[in-house]
Amino acid sequence: MTDSQTKKRRLRSQDWFDNPDHIDMAALYLERFMNYGITPEELRSGRPIIGIAQSGSDLTPCNRVHIELANRVRDGIRDAGGIPIEFPTHPIFENCKRPTAALDRNLAYLGLVEILYGYPLDGVVLTTGCDKTTPSAIMAASTVDIPAIVLSGGPMLDGWHEGELAGSGTVIWRMRRKYAAGEIDREEFLQAALDSAPSVGHCNTMGTASTMNALAEALGLSLTGCGAIPAAYRERGQMAYRTGRRAVEIVFEDLKPSDILTRAAFLNAIRTNSAIGGSTNAQPHLAAMAKHAGVELYPDDWQVHGFDIPLLANVQPAGAYLGERYHRAGGTPAIMWELLQAGKLDGDCRTVTGRTMAENLHGREAGDREVIRPFDDPLKERAGFLVLKGNLFDFAIMKMSVVSEDFRRRYLQEPGREGVFEGKAVVFDGSEDYHRRINDPALGIEENTILVIRGAGPLGWPGSAEVVNMQPPDHLLKRGIRSLPTIGDGRQSGTADSPSILNASPESAAGGGLAWLRSGDTIRIDFNHGRCDMLVDDAEIERRKGEGIPPVPADATPWQQIYRRSVTQLADGAVLEGAADFRQIAKKPPRHNH
């Protein structure tokens, strides 16, 4: 970086370290950085100070690769003329955080906002991986609005179990059914799960982690091809280096999230999510990111802009393969190239590369047509999320890419009533209730039963839990019935292949219609008109309201109490009320601290 480049404009960090109006404060800010050997010349040089938001730790195995990748990010920053400063972010690990990692997304967001706003950073590299590390980082970057670039850690290598691909998460749901049906024992169950995790990295399926890192790329916040490179590949370190270099350049270009995150960019992400068979968790996460970016994104956008998009990625859980082969086939850029050629993508959107999306995608046609299908020869037509509403909720979604032919035959192809299904509800209040009673013969669960779980949303759990993908009772599994229609006000794992109606808003704990449903009621699901209703007359529903909302667990921590008092519903992104009012806050420097 030349001297003329470094002097183009005054950088944000100079208000801390090179402030002639407050030499006493500059001395205070500089002084303690000296104790690990950094020089005042560096900090006062006007070179960009680039934060590395370190999400990797021993508590976050999916992101742990960033502990090593940060060294290559540092190299890139230094070589481009910047100064790297690494700092930790709040750990979020989907598999282990109880009662749910969904609680931590907003907590991590708050923490990162305070860091990016209150410290002398000119730009930031957002390291992501596990599900909620991506949206929390992007939400915070939008609130503060300093130049930011996303570096994902990449998926694990493909897992194998007894000669078959074993995809993270997906193999657990498959083996859980086999175990319940008596086809495998406990050790076989455990071994299959363990075989799905052969290396560093996040889920190797198109679960929420792979989905959200693909969508960071679709939004224009990552370098092209970043999202799908396996964590163990040499290209991941090379991408980290290039990301570090680019982080310095976007500071000099003053290219910020607000320049990239437009409504058109979010609609590109919705369409991409459909084409990759992405996670249903993309809905609340994209809604949250749009909210903090000041972009109007509507619940019906998933239907209007995403539903008719075909499934192009042959990747589990909607397809057959895993992340390693998906990357070699061309990854997300190849999927987006197909959408662009079909006129389904806005190629004029700005991106963090400094080029338009169309320029980024030039020449990115897939090299493996078994894994990434042409737009006119997809795995499935109309693979997006079906948006439903009715007297059970105002909004819910169903992931059409995982609706199997067997499920369609059993529930959606009755002559004269195609696309419409009616069944008896069996209602569970939380997953403990489900696990305790699912095999109770008194419930009379049969093939035409609809399983319903409530108390699983942002208020009820709290945090919204991945529990809607309920499997049938053992006696049905032994008959070969692998799935029943399921409905819930919680979420389900992006690795699940369950055709569930989920993310129902408002939830039961907020007085949504699921609160007034009773076991034995008939539910009608009408795919043709996007309706889901309990066939109970209004007078009876009003009577049931007098019985009160089903109870939920008490707050167990201070944060749970704060979260419940301020969180919105999943349809709105489950964000903190009022937080999205704070935008581009870096425009005004924070007050001095002494």
N, C-alpha and C positions, 0 to 999 in steps of 0.2 A: 504494500500500500504506500503510495507516494505521499509526500508532505502536502501537496496541493489537494489530494483527496481527503486527507484527515482534517483539513481546515475548511471544508465546504460549509459546514454549519456547526453551531455549538451543540454539543451532545448533552443529554440529560444528566449523565454522571458528573459532568463538570460543575454542576450546581453544588455538588458535594465536595469535590476535590480541588477545584480550580476557581474558587469564588472570591474575587478580590474585594467584594463588598462585605464579606464575612470571613476574614482570614482566621479568626479564632475558631469558627466552626469548621473551616477546611482543615485546620490543624487537628481538631478533635476527630473528624472523620478519618483522616489519614493515619493518625498515630497508631492505632491498634492493628492495622493491616501490616505494619512493619514487623510484627513479632513472628511471622513465618517466612520472612525473607523477601516479600514483594517490595519493590522500590517506589519511592514517591515519584520518580521520573515516569514510571509506567502509568501510575494512576492519574497523573497530572498532564499526560501527553496529549489528551484529546483523542486517543485511540478508543474505539468502542469497547465497552465492558459488556461481555456477553455472559448472561447467566446460563448455567446448565442445570435445569430442574431435574434433579436426580430422583427417579422413582424406583430405582433398583435397590433392593436390600434383601437380607436373609428372610424377612417376613413376607417378601413378595417374589416368590420363585419365578413367576412368569416374566418379571422385569429385571431379574438379577443380572442378566447379560449386560445391562447398562453400566454396571460397575466397571466392566472392562471397556465397553464402547465409549465411555466418557473420555478415555485417554485419546482415542482417535478424534473425538469431537474437539478436544483441546488442541490437538495438532492442527486441525483445520482452522480453528479460530486464530491461533498464533500465526499460521502461515498467511492468513488473509489480513493480518495487521491488527487483530483484536486481542483482548485480554480476557481469558476465561475465568469465571468464578462459579464453582460448583456448590450446590446447596441441596439438602434433602427435601422431599415432599412427603406428605402424609401417606403411609403405606395403605394400599388397597389390594387385597387378595381375595378374589371371588370365592375360591373353594373353601377357605377356612374361616373367614370373618363371620362371627355370629353376633346377633341373629341374622344379619345380612350385610353384605358389602355395600348395598344400596344406600345405607345410612351414611357411608363415608364419602360418597361422591361430593355431596354439598359441603362436607367438612373440609375435604381436600381443596375444594374450590375456594373456600373462605381463606384458608391458610396461604394458598398460592397468590391470591389477590393481594394480601398484606405484604408478602415478600416482594412481588413485582412492583408494587406501588411504593413501598417504604424504603427500599434499598437502591443504591446507585447503579442500576442496570439500564443499559441502552437497548438491549435486545435479549431474547431468551431462546434457547433450544429446549423444547418440551419433549422429554423422553416418556414414551408411552408403551403400553403392552397390554396388560390385563384390563379387562372390560372397561372399568370406570376411570382408569387413569387417563384415557384419551378425552372423554367429554369434560372431565373436571379441569384438565389443563387448558382445553380450548375455551371453556367458559371463562376461566380466569384471564386468559390472554385477551379475550374480547372486552372484558370489563376494564382492564387497565389500558389496553391498546398501545403497547409498545411492539416493535417488530418482533415477530415470533415465527418459529418454524418447528414442525413436528418431526421427531425421529422415533419411529416405532422400533421395538426390539426384535420383532419377527417371530414366526411360529417355530415350534419344535420340528425336528425331522419327522418323517412319517413313521408312525408306530405300526408294529406287526405283531399279531398273535396267532400262533398255529397256522402260519402261511397266509393269513388274511389281514388286510389293513385294519388297524385298530385306531380309530380316531378318538381324540381326547373328548371326554364327556359323552359323546355319542355311543361309545362302546359300553359305558356304564349303564345308560338307559336300556340298551339292548340286552346286556347281561342281567340287569335287574329283572327283566321280564323272564329270561330263561331260568334264572334262579327260582323265581316264584312258581314257574311251571314245573319245577323239579328236573330240569334238563341238565343243570350243572350244580356242583357243590360250592361251598364257601371259598375254598382255595382257588378253584377255577375262576370264580367271580373276581376275586382280588387280583389274580395274576393277569387276567385280561385287562383290568383297569391299569395296573402298573406297566404293562407292556405298551400302553398308549403314550407314555411319556419318556421317549428315548434320549432326549437331549435338552439343552437349554432352550428357552423360548416359551411363548404362550401357546394356547390351544392350536393344534394343527388342523382342526376342522374349521368350517365357516361358522364358528360360534361368535359370541359377541366381541371377543378380542380381535379376531381377524376381520370381522365386520367393521368395527369402529376404526381400525387402522386403515382399512380400505376406504372408508368414508372420509377420513382426514385427507387422504390423497384426492378423493373425488371433490372435496370442498376446495382444493387448491392449496392446502397448508403444508404438504410434504413434497419433497422432490419426487419426480416421476419414477415409479417402480419401487418406492420405499416400502410400501405396506406389506408385500408378500415375501420378501427375501427371508429365507429361514435364518433363525438366530445363529446357527452354527456355520453358515456359509461365509466364505471370505468376503463376499460382496457386502455383507452387513457392516463390516468394519470400514470398507471403502465408502459405503453410503454415509456412515457416521462422520468420516473425514469431510466429505463433500457438503454435508449438512452444516458442519462447523464453519466451513469457508463461506457458505451461502448466508449463514446467520450474520456475519460481519457485513456482507454486501447489502443485505436488506436494511441494515441500520443506515448506511450512507444513502440508500435510495429512499429511506423513510417509508418503506412498504410495510403497512400495518394490517392486522386482522380486519379492521374496518374497510380496507381497500379491497379485500378478497371475499369476505363473507357476505355476499349479497343473496337476495331471494333466489336468483337464478342458480347460484352455487348450491344452495340447499336443495333445490329441485333436481339438480344433477345428482346429488347424493341420494335422494329418494329413488330415482330411477336406477342408479347403480346398485343400491341395496336390493331391489327386486331382481336384477339380472344376476347377481352373485348368490341369490338365495340367502340373503343376510338375516341376521338375528332380529326377532321381534323387539329386542331391547333397543334397537336403533330408533324406534319411534319416540320413547321418552327422552333419549339422549339427544337426538337431533332437535326435538322440540326445545330442550333446555339450552342447547348451544345457540339456536336461533333467537331465543328469548334474550339471552345475554348479548347477542350481537345486534339487537335492535331490529331483527328481521321478522316480518309477519309470516309465520308459517301456521297453516290451519290444519286441524285434524283431518278434514276431508282431502287435503293435498295427497295423502297416502292413497286414496282411492282415485282421485282425478288424474294424478301424474304418475303414480307408481303401479296401479293394479294391472294395467294392460301390458306391462313390460314382460317379455318372456324370460325364462330361466336359461342362462347361458353357461354358468359355471357348474360343471359336473363334480361338485365337491360335497362331501358329507356336511350336514345331515340330509340335505335335499338331493345329493348326488352320490357318487361312488368313491371319489378320490380324496386326497388330502393335500395339505398346503405345499408340500415340497414339489409335487408334480404340477400343481397350480402355478407356482412361481415359474417353473421351467417352461410352462406353456405360454407365459406372457403376463400372468397375474392381472391385477386390476386395470392397468393401462390397456391390455388387450380387450377386456370386457368393455371398457369405455370407448375404445376405438370402434367396436361393433355398434354401440349406441350412437356414436357420432355419425357413422356412415348411414345409419338408418334414420337420421334426422331427429333422434330422441335426446340429444344432448346439446346444451348451449356451449359451443366452442369458443365463444368470445369472452368467457369469464377470465378474469385476471387470476394469476396463481403466484405462489411464493417463488417460483423459478424466475419470475420476471417476464415470462412469456404467457401467452394465452393458453387455455386448455387445449384448443385445437392444435396449436404448435407443439405442445408437450406430447400429444398423442400421434403425431406424424410418424408413419412407419411402424406402428405398434401392433400390427395384425398378429393374431395368435399363431404359434408354431405347432400346436398339438390340438387338433380339432376333436379329439375324443374328450378332452378336458374342458376346452373352451369352444363352445359351439357357435356357428354362424347365427346371426340374428334371424335369418329366415329358415333355420333348421334347429330350433331350440330343443332342450330337454322337455320343457313344458311351455305352453302358451299361458298368458295372463297369470304370472307367477308372483305378483305383488301382494300387498296386504289388503284383504277385504275389510272395509270399515262397516261396523254394525252399530245399530242403536235400537232402542225399544224401551219398554217399561222396566227392564232390568238395569239399564244403564243408558247414558247419553252417548257413550263412545266406547268401543272396544275394537280390537283387530283380530284377524285370523290370518296366519301365514299360509298362503295357498300353495307354495312350492313344496310343502311337506304333506299335502293331502294325497294319500295313496289311492291307487285304483281300487283297492279292496275297500277303503273307507267310502269312496264315492259310490261303489256298487251297493254297499250295505245301507247307506243313509241318504243318498242324494239322487237315486235313479229309480224311485218308485214310479211306475207308469202313471202318467197324468199329474204327478206331483214332483216332477224333477226339480231338484234344487231346494226342496222343502223337506224338513224332518221334524217330527214331533216325538218327544220322549218324556218319560217320567224322571223328575229330578230327585237326586239323592244329595243332600246338602251336608257339607262338612264345615265346621268352624275352626279353621286353622289346620296345619298339617299334622299336629298331634292327634286331633280328632280323626283325620283321615287314616293315619297309620293304625290307630287303635281299632277302627270299626270297618275298614274296607272289606274284610273277609267275614263279617257278621252275616250269616245266612238270613237273619231277620230283615235285612235291608232289601232283600229281593232284587239284587242287582243282576240284570240280564242284558242282552244285546241291545235292547232299545232304551237303556238307561242313560241319562245325562248326568255325569258327575260334576258337582259344583263345589268350589271352595271359596270361602269368603274370610274376611279378617286378615287378608294377605296384602293389602295395599299400603301406601305410604303412612297412613295413620294407624291402620290396624295392626301391622306386624310389630313394630314400625319399620318403615324403610322400603317396603314392597319386596316380597320374597319370591324366589323362583320355584314355586310349588304347584303351579297350575297343571304341569304335565303329569297328572295322576295316571297311574296304570290301572287296568281293570283288576278285579279280585282274582285270586289264584284259580278259582274253578273255571273262569272264562279263559284265562291264559292257557290252561291245560287243554282247552277246546280249540286253541289256535286263534282266539280273538285277541289281537295285540293292542288294540286301542278302542276306546269309547269316546264319544263326544264329551269334551270337558270345557267348563266355563269357570273363570275366576277373576277376582279383582286384584290379583297379584300378577307376577311375571312368570316366565319359564326360561330355562337356560337356552341360550342361542344354539347350543349343541344338540338340543332335543329335537326329535322328529315327530313330536306329538302335534296333531292338528287341533290345537286348542283355541278357544275364544278367550282372550286375556287382555290385561291392562285396562280392565273395565273401570270406567269413571262416570260418575262418582262412585267410590267404593262403598262397601257396606258400612264401614265405620264413620263415613261422612253422610250416612242416610240415603245412600243409593238404593236402587230397587232390589239388589241382592239381599239387603237386610230384611226384606219382607217376604222373601221366597221361603217355602217350606218343602221338606221332603214329601214326595207324593204329588206335588203340583206338576202339571204338564207345561213343558216349554216348547214353543215353536221357533225353529230356526229357519229363516227364509233367505237363502243366498241370493235369490233373484232380486229382492228388494232391500237387502242389507238390514234385515230386521231380526231381532231376538227378543221374544216376549214370553212372559209367564201368562198362561191362559187363566187368569184369576180376575174376577170382576173388581171394579174400582172400590166398591163398598167394602169388600173383604180386605183389600189392601189397606184401606183407611183404618179398619178395625185392628189389623196387625200392627200398624204404626203405634197404636196405643200400648203395645207390649214392649216398646223400646228397641233400641239398636242392640244387636248381639254384643255381649261384652268382649273386650280385647285385653291383652296383658297390660299391666301397669308399666309405667316408665321404669327402666332399670338403671339408667345413667342420666346425668345432667344433660348430655347432648341429646338423648332421646326425647327428653321433655322439650328442649328448645326446638328440635326438629319438628315434633308434632305440632307445636304451637304456630309454626310458620310455613310448613310445606304445602305446596299445591298438589293437585291430582296428576296422575300419570298422563292424562290427555294433554295437560299443560306443561309436561316435562318434569313434574315433581321438583320444582325449583323453590327457593326460599322467597316468600312473599316480600316484595319491595327490593330484592337484590338486583333485579334486572333494571331498576331505575338508575343504577350507577353504571355509566358508560363512558369510555374514553377518559378515565379519571387521571391518566398520566399527563393530560394537557396542562393541568395545574400542579406544580411541584408541591409535595407535602411540606408542612411547616417544619422548621428546624426544631431539634430536640433539646436544645439548651438555650 
